[in-house]
Amino acid sequence: MDVVIDSVGGETLARSYGVVKKGGIVVSLVAEVDKAALEAHGIRGEFIGVRPDGQRLEEITKLIDAGALKPLVSQVFPLSGATKAQQAAATHHTRGKIVLKVADEPTSN
């Protein structure tokens, strides 16, 4: 393989180093790559991950509120419709984000 994109980590990532040809690359979405393993196999590797950042989320919220960003929402489901939302996402035919809305859910006491 020229490229492996790992979205599992652990043993799957560890096995990925051996299937990439020399000069190829392993990209992990979930874990740091093992620099020693990369070097031993003569390949490159990168970790591309997203880390939660409350300050950035707050900045994005302000941009949305100001109208500078407009999220594209395909469908909105109540939380009780999570199964239907998952089914819609699995079709890969939606344009925009699928949103689960908690506010309309009845509260339980």
Secondary structure by P-SEA (a helix, b strand, c coil): ccbbbbcccccccccccccccccbbbbbccccccaaaaaaacbbbbbbbbcccaaaaaaaaaaaaaccbbbbbcccccccaaaaaaaaaaacccccbbbbbcccccccc
